[in-house]
């Protein structure tokens, strides 16, 4: 269980660092980046997706 907790803490810290770096890049370039994209529905050439 201790290893799982430390892995979770590392994952959280790593994600935080990546988000901070992404934030700095967006501030410099003024171009947004896609962090998450999920296609919800797809039919007849059209689709709905969630983008964050």
C-alpha distances in whole Angstrom, upper triangle without the diagonal:
4,5,5,6,9,10,11,13,14,15,17,19,20,21,23,24,26,27,29,30,32,33,35,36,37,39,41,42,42,41,38,35,34,30,30,32,32,35,35,39,41,45,48,47,46,42,40,37,34,34,32
4,5,5,6,9,10,11,12,14,15,17,18,20,21,23,24,26,27,29,30,32,33,35,36,38,39,41,41,40,38,35,34,30,30,33,33,36,37,40,43,46,50,48,47,43,41,38,35,35,33
4,5,5,6,9,10,10,12,14,15,16,18,20,21,22,24,26,27,28,30,32,33,34,36,38,39,39,38,36,33,31,28,28,31,31,34,35,39,41,44,48,46,45,41,39,36,34,33,31
4,5,5,6,9,10,10,12,14,15,16,18,20,21,22,24,26,27,28,30,31,33,34,36,37,38,36,33,31,29,25,25,28,28,31,32,35,37,41,44,43,42,38,36,33,30,30,28
4,5,5,6,9,10,11,12,14,15,16,18,20,21,23,24,26,27,29,30,32,33,35,36,36,36,33,30,29,25,25,28,28,32,33,36,39,42,45,44,42,39,37,33,30,30,28
4,5,5,6,9,10,10,12,14,15,16,18,20,21,23,24,26,27,29,30,32,33,35,35,34,32,29,28,25,25,28,29,33,34,37,40,43,46,45,43,40,38,34,31,30,28
4,5,5,6,9,10,10,12,14,15,16,18,20,21,22,24,26,27,28,30,32,33,33,32,30,27,26,22,22,25,26,30,31,34,36,40,43,42,40,37,35,31,29,28,25
4,5,5,6,9,10,11,12,14,15,16,18,20,21,22,24,26,27,29,30,31,32,31,28,25,24,20,20,23,24,28,29,32,34,38,41,40,38,34,32,29,26,25,23
4,5,5,6,9,10,11,12,14,15,17,18,20,21,23,25,26,27,29,30,31,30,27,25,24,21,21,25,26,30,31,35,37,41,44,42,40,36,34,31,28,26,24
4,5,5,6,9,10,10,12,14,15,16,18,20,21,23,24,26,27,29,29,29,26,24,23,20,21,24,26,29,31,34,36,40,43,41,39,36,34,30,27,26,23
4,5,5,6,9,10,11,12,14,15,16,18,20,21,22,24,26,27,27,26,24,21,20,16,17,20,22,25,27,31,33,36,39,37,36,32,30,26,24,22,20
4,5,5,6,9,10,11,12,14,15,16,19,20,21,23,25,26,26,25,22,20,19,16,17,20,22,25,27,31,33,37,39,38,36,32,30,26,23,21,19
4,5,5,6,9,10,11,12,14,15,17,19,20,21,23,24,25,25,22,20,20,17,19,22,24,28,30,33,35,39,42,40,38,34,32,28,25,23,20
4,5,5,6,9,10,11,12,14,16,17,18,20,21,23,24,23,21,18,18,15,17,20,22,26,28,32,33,37,40,37,36,32,30,27,24,22,19
4,5,5,6,9,10,10,12,14,15,16,18,20,21,21,20,18,15,15,11,13,17,19,23,25,28,30,34,37,34,32,29,27,23,20,18,15
4,5,5,6,9,10,10,13,14,15,17,19,20,20,20,18,16,16,13,15,19,21,25,27,31,33,36,39,37,34,31,29,25,22,19,16
4,5,5,6,9,10,11,13,14,15,17,19,19,19,17,16,16,14,17,20,23,27,29,33,34,38,40,38,36,33,30,27,24,21,18
4,5,5,6,9,10,11,12,14,15,16,17,17,15,12,13,11,14,17,20,24,26,29,31,35,37,34,32,29,27,24,21,18,15
4,5,5,6,9,10,10,12,14,15,15,15,12,11,11,9,12,16,19,23,25,28,30,33,36,33,31,28,26,22,19,16,13
4,5,5,6,9,10,11,13,14,15,15,14,13,14,12,16,19,23,26,28,32,33,37,39,36,34,31,29,25,22,19,16
4,5,5,6,9,10,11,12,14,14,13,12,14,12,16,19,23,26,29,32,33,37,39,36,34,31,29,26,23,20,17
4,5,5,6,9,10,11,11,11,9,8,10,9,13,16,20,23,26,29,30,33,35,32,30,27,26,22,20,16,13
4,5,5,6,9,10,10,10,9,9,12,11,15,18,21,24,27,30,31,35,36,34,31,29,26,23,20,17,14
4,5,5,6,9,10,11,11,11,14,14,18,21,25,28,30,33,34,38,39,36,34,32,30,26,24,20,17
4,5,5,6,8,8,9,9,12,13,17,19,23,26,29,31,32,35,37,34,32,30,28,25,22,19,16
4,5,5,5,6,6,7,11,12,15,18,21,24,27,29,30,33,35,32,29,27,25,22,20,16,14
4,6,5,8,9,11,14,15,19,21,25,28,30,33,34,37,38,35,33,31,29,25,23,19,17
4,6,8,10,12,16,17,21,23,27,29,32,34,35,38,39,36,34,32,30,27,25,22,19
4,5,8,10,14,16,19,21,25,27,30,32,32,35,36,33,31,29,28,25,23,20,18
4,6,10,13,15,18,20,24,26,28,30,31,34,35,31,29,28,26,23,22,18,16
4,7,10,13,16,17,20,22,25,27,28,30,31,28,26,24,23,20,19,15,14
4,7,9,12,13,17,19,22,24,25,28,29,26,24,22,20,17,15,12,10
4,6,9,11,15,17,20,23,23,26,28,25,23,21,19,16,14,10,9
4,6,7,11,14,16,19,20,23,25,22,20,17,16,12,11,7,6
4,7,10,14,16,19,21,24,27,24,22,19,17,13,11,8,6
4,7,10,13,16,18,21,24,22,19,16,14,10,8,6,5
4,7,10,13,14,18,20,18,16,12,11,7,6,5,7
4,6,9,11,15,18,16,14,11,9,5,5,7,9
4,6,7,11,14,13,11,7,6,4,6,9,12
4,7,10,14,13,11,7,5,5,7,11,14
4,7,10,10,8,5,5,7,10,13,17
4,7,7,6,4,7,9,12,15,19
4,6,6,6,9,12,16,18,22
4,6,8,12,15,18,21,24
4,7,11,13,17,18,22
4,7,10,14,16,19
4,7,10,13,16
4,7,10,13
4,6,10
4,7
4
